[in-house]
Amino acid sequence: MEKYKENGKSIFIVGNGFDRAHHLKTGYSDFKKYMSDTICDNECLNKSKKNLKINRIPNPTIPDIYIKNHFIADYEQQRIIAYWLIDNASKRKLDMQWNKFENYLGKLNVERVIKKWGKNDCFNLMCLKDTVKNICGFFFEWINTIDLKDVNKVELYNSLINPEEDIALSFNYTETLELIYKMKSSNVCHIHGKREIDPLLQKGKSMCPIGENNCSLIVGFASKYLKNRNWIKRNMILMPLYKDTTMPIYLNKNFFDKISNGDFMRIYSLGFSFSDADMPYIKEICNVLKNGNCDKRMTWYISPYGNRYKRLIEKIYFKRHIRKSGFRGEICVIN
């Protein structure tokens, strides 16, 4: 694989499949299991099956606050409601790709929760919005449990990455590229944020409130799931999970400037699914390269995964999305 490193530098675009190739438990099924395991036994639950089932939706409530060395909140009821919303929207699926999970977040059945609660008053709406917001917080708790201590390099990836010169756009929240492949942190852009690995800061961010104000990780769905809905209350409740792409691009302008100023010859998309919610970032990269008239001389390497049929489908899907984003160079599959 050294032939891929011959001339110039590379841009890496890595998704959840990159982490999973290192046997990290960062899949949707792992997050769902974490949610299930952290919910205590409750009369609303049915834990007799492999997939936890919520028998009934709990009544609206605000987190119980108690003191144990410091103020902290008990989010038991919110966890149950959040799990039910996710489980119901995903049709109780045990596993799926993250891009499909993000799409389901735009379809959370908040109407049924409000109908069950019986009133559309401000308290109920506030409780439900806070619960939806806290999905980000529960995600923050879970992603901080991922341990990179015993992770080894993947031979293929190691043969491609030049840790001194290459740059990466990471859609992951873990620091796999920095810790395992020794890429400079200044050359890795975690476009949706990065988890907190400092134990003290992590402890602080786990204190109440647990939602988006204490969680910079962007977890959510594309704007089309708001545009297709005309119920104002629904959009207000789901807004904390809306994945805005304009602000992350603006805040990471320095990274995109590196692309325009660098002598890059290749792009590698590894474990990346080209979901609708993430395509604005790909289009931004292509626009930067096109403005510098650099993309025509570049090669984009894709890495479809799965059996022969799935790889063929992904190859066609990936190529179509790359072309739609404006890339004019050659597209190849990593052998």
N, C-alpha and C positions, 0 to 999 in steps of 0.2 A: 503493500500500500504506500510505500514511500514515494511512488511516482506522483501522488497527489500533492506532494509538498515541494515539488521541484522549483517553481518560480513564484515569487510574490507571496502575499499573505492571504489568509482565508477569513471569511465571516461564517460563524456558526449560529444556527438558529435551532435551539433545543427545546423540546417539549417533554411532557410527562413520560413518553416512551424511553427517553434517554435515561431518566432515573430508574425506571423499571428494568432496563437492560442491566443495571447494576444490582438487581434483586432487592431494590428498596421497596418497601410496602407503601407506595404512594398512589395506589389506584383508588378508584371510587369505592370499590368493595372494602378497602381498608378504612377509608373515612366512615363509611356506613357502619362497619363493625365497631369502630371507635365510639360512634354515637350510641350504638346499641349497648356496648359494654359499660358506658358511663351513665346510663339511665338506671336508677335504682328500681328494685321491685315495687310495683305500684298496681293498684286495682285496675288501672286503665290498660295494663299490658298483658300480652300473651307471649311468654318466652318459651313455650313448649316446642316451638318450631325453630328451624335453623335461621329463618328470617324473622326477626322480632316484629310482632304485629301490635299496633295500637288499637285496642278494642273500642275506645271512645275518646273523644277530644276533651282534655281538661278545661275547666272554666278559666276565664281570663284572670290573670293575677300579675302582680309586679314581683320581682325577685325578693325573697326573704333575706334580710340583712342580719348577720350575726357577727360576733367578735371572736376571733381566734388569732391572737397575736396582732392582727390588723383587721380592718373592715374588709369583708368579702361577701359576695352575694351567692345565694343558693339558687341556681337556675334550673332546678329539677323540672318544674312545669314547662318552662320554655324549651328545654331539651326534648320533652315528650312531644310538644306541639311541632317543633322544628323537624323532628324525625318523622312525624306523621305527614307533614307537608311534603318532605322530600320523597318519602316512600310512596305516597299517593300519586305525586306527579310523575314519578318514574315507573309507575305501574308495578311496584314492588320488585323491580329487577335487582338482582344481587350484585351485578357488575356491568360496567359499560365504560366507554371512553369518556374522558373528562369533558370533551366538547359536547357530547350528548347530555351529560349531567348539567352543564351550564345552560343548555337549551331548556331543560326541564325546570330550571330555576325560574325561567320566565313564564312557566305555566303552573306555578304553585296555586293550589285550590284555596285561596284565601276566602273566596265567596262562601264556601261550605263552612269554614270556621265561623265566620260572622253570622251565618244563618243559624248555626248551632247555638251560638251565644245569644241569639235572639234580639239583640239591639245593635243599632248602628251608632251608638253614642261615642263621644270623644274618648272615653276611657278604654272601651273595647278596641277602637281603632289604634290608639296609642300602644296598647299592650301587644296587639298583633304586629304592628310595625316594628316595635322593639324586638319581638321574637324573630321576625324575618332578618332584622339587622344583626341579631346575635348569631345567625348562621355563620357570618364572617368570624365571629369570636370563637365559635366552636371549631371552625376550620383552623384558626390560629392555634388553639390548644393542641389539636391533633398534629399539625405539621411540625410542631416543636418536639414531638415524641420520636420523630424519625432520627435514627442513629446512623451516622456515617463512619463510625469508628472502625469497623471491620470491612469496609467496602474496598474492593480491588478494581484496578483499571480494566476496562474492556480493551482487548488487544487492538481491535479495529480502530476504535476512537483514539487510542493513544498514538497510533501510527499516523493519524491525520492532524492532530493538534500540535501546534507550535506555541507553547505557553508564553513565550516571550513577545511574540508579535501578533498573534491572531486575536480577534475580538469575537464576542458572542452576545447574541440577544437571547436571553433565557426567559422562558415562560414558566420556569419552575421556581419554587420558593426556597429550595435548598441550595447549599453552596457546594454542590458536587464538583463543578468545574474548578472552583478555587482550591478546595481542599484535596481533591483526588488527582487532578491534572495540573495543579499549580499555576493555573492561569492568573494573571494579575487581576486583582479585584477591580482596578480602574478600567480594565478592558472587558468586564462582564456587566452587561446591563440587565438587571432583573426588572423587566418592564412592568410586572405586576407586584413588585415588592419582594422582599426577602424576609424570611423568618427571623426571629430574635434568638440568637444562640447564647447571649450573655445571661446567665442564670438570674442575676439580680434584676435586670431590665425585663426579663421574661416574667419574673414573679410580679413585678409592678404592673405589667400589661395584663396579667391575669386577674387583677382586682377589678371590682365593679366600677363602671359598667363594662361589660365584656364585648360590646358591639363595635361598630366601625370606628368610633372615636379613639379606641385603643388598638385598632388593627389596621395597619396600612396595606395589608394584602388585598389586592383587587380580585374578588371572587364574584362572578356573575354572568349575566347574559347579554346578548346583543340588543341594540336599540329596536330592532324590528318587532320584538315582543312587547314593547311599549306602544309603538306606532299602530299595531294591529288591534289594540284594545281601546275602547272609547269610554271605559269606566274610570272616572277621575280617582275615586277612592282606591281602586285596585292599583293604579299606577303609583299613587302616593305610598301605599304599603310596600310595593315591590322596589321602589326607587333605590333603597340602600344596596340592592343586588344588581343594579344596572351597571354594566361594565363600560364606563366612558373611556374612549381611546384618545381623545384630543389632548387632555391634560397630561397623561403619561408621555406622549410624544413631545409635548412642549417642555416638560420637566427634564427629559432625557435628551435635550437638543445636542449636548456635547457628544453623546454617543453617535448620533446620526451625522454630526459634523466629521467625526473620525472616518466614517464611511466615505464621505465626499473627498476627504483630504488624503486617504490612504491608497496605497498601491495594492489593491486587492484583486486577485485573479480567480478566486473560487468562493462559492457559497455552499455550505453543507447544511441541509435541514435534517436533523436527527431526532427521531421520536416525536416529530411535530405533525399534527393532524390537519393543519390548514383550515381550522374552524372559522365560521363566518365572523365570530366575535373578535378574532385575532387578525383578520385579513388587513385592516387598516395599517397595522405595523409593517406588514409585508409590502403593501403598496407604498408606504413611506420610504422603505429601503430602495425599492425599484425606482421611485421618483428621484431620489438622491443620486443613484447611479446613472439614470438616464440624463439628468441635468448635466452631469459631468461627462456624458458620452462614454461611460466606462463599461456599461453592461454588455455591449456587443462582443467584447473580447473575453468575457468571463464565462465560466462554466458553473452551472447550478447542479449539485449532486443531491438526489433525493434518496430516501431509504424506506421504501415500502416494506411492510411487515406482515407476516402470516403465511398461510399456505399459498400455493401457486395462483389460485383463482383470486384470493384477496389481494395479493401483491399486484396482480394485473389491474384490478379495479383501482387500487390506491395509486398506482403509477399514472393511470389516465386522469384520475381526480386531481392529484398533485400538479401534474403538468398543466392542466386546464387552469387551475387557480394561479399558478405562477405566471402564465401568459396573460391572464386577465388583469394581473397586477402591473403589467407593462414590461416585464423582463424580456429582452431581445436576444440574449446569449444562448448558448447551447445548454440543454438539459440532459443529464445522464443519471443512470441508476448506479449506486455504489454496489459493486459486485461482492 
